[in-house]
Amino acid sequence: MHSIFITGTDTDAGKTYVSRLLLKGLAALNIRALGLKPIAAGVDADGQNADAKWLQALSAVPLSYAQVNPVLLQAPVAPHLAAVNEGLHLSFEDLDQLLQDTATLDVELRLIEGAGGWLLPLDHQLYFADWVQQRQLPVVLVVGMKLGCLNHAMLTARELQRSGVRVLGWVANSIDPNMLLLTENILDLSKRLPWPLLGVVPYQHPALAQSEATVQDQVQVQLGLDLASALLKQLNSPAGG
């Protein structure tokens, strides 16, 4: 079983949406995959995290909510601060337990979605990125395309390179419908980032992005197919992306 960590340039860069597309694309390729969100902050009316529920729904095997999201924090704030307020401590042990609990499931691929950006603190000393580095998980970087994304992307890229993790590629996710020079920004980043561009995700109105209507779902499946094919190519490449 392969495991891939999905990180982003910032909160709301589109990690969950890209993970959803990948799960749909992998399913269309007959590759059994599941989505996990070890740490989530913020709950909906059901008392669960909306992003984690999407990953649960699109996974190829039945999963309980707790299997997908074992650490759920109530407030939609930085997880390590929410944890202090809720009397919890975020640890590598929680993350390792998630890997152990899903290790024997009948899937070929696990998509593990991070929280926030790459350098998300777990406490006063440890970062989520430290765990990814220790477990040597390959990474996909989601760049939320908006004004300022060049700086966010390059800062994240430098830290990814410093950590020595394997980066399979990056996804340009259009989150600002009014972004000027979008194509030029993507081209510029393609020249600066040392990893392949796996795909460009066009802007989706939040209401449509949450939709499972037939036409919309067909569009998402095609986007997912393209992303998943590019991802698998890099994952299976001896060069390692």
Secondary structure, DSSP 8 states (H G I E B T S, - for coil): -EEEEEEESSTTSSHHHHHHHHHHHHHHTT--EEEE-SEEE---TTSS-HHHHHHHHHSSS---HHHH-SEEESSSS-HHHHHHHTT----HHHHHHHHHHHTTSS-SEEEEE-SSSTT-BSSSS-BHHHHHHHHT--EEEEEEESTTHHHHHHHHHHHHHHHT--EEEEEEEE--TT-TTHHHHHHHHHHHSSS-EEEEE----HHHHT---HHHHHHHHHHHHHHHHHHHHHHT-TT--
